[in-house]
Every structure is written in C-alpha cells, then in structure tokens.
Amino acid sequence: MTNTSQYIIWAHRNPESLFGAATNPVIRNGALLFFEDERRARDECDQLNARSRNPHVHYSVKHAEGRSSAR
C-alpha cells in the first residue's frame, strides 16, 4: 500500500442561502472532484469561485490523505 495525497474541492453554502448552511464535496460527472496536485486543485477552485454567480456559495480546497493499494 502507498500513501496518496488528494486535494478535494468543497462547496460551502452560507446560512443566508435559501436552503441554509451546508458544506459538501463537489461531484462532477458522478465522481468526486479531486486532484493529486495541489496547484491544479487551487486553480480549479479559483475558476469555480470566479464563475460562481451565487453570493451565498464559495469553493475551497481541502487536503485528504488516503491509502491506495499498489498493483
């Protein structure tokens, strides 16, 4: 087994939102949106924040370490 670093994009909705506060990982095309390179994750996060037209939602990057089996 090897250690892998992943950088997951998270969406945060503030309490003033119509549906209230929430924090969830971003799912794109049915899969968790993550990167193994922190810079690429931050670039994607910046793009999502720049395109967001909802003042109640913002995006961030969270680091997650996991273990994967080597084959």
C-alpha positions, 0 to 999 in steps of 0.5 A: 500500500502507498500513501496518496495525497488528494486535494478535494474541492468543497462547496460551502453554502452560507446560512443566508442561502435559501436552503441554509448552511451546508458544506459538501464535496463537489461531484462532477460527472458522478465522481468526486472532484479531486486532484493529486496536485495541489496547484491544479486543485487551487486553480480549479477552485479559483475558476469555480469561485470566479464563475460562481454567480451565487453570493451565498456559495464559495469553493475551497480546497481541502487536503485528504490523505488516503491509502491506495493499494499498489498493483 
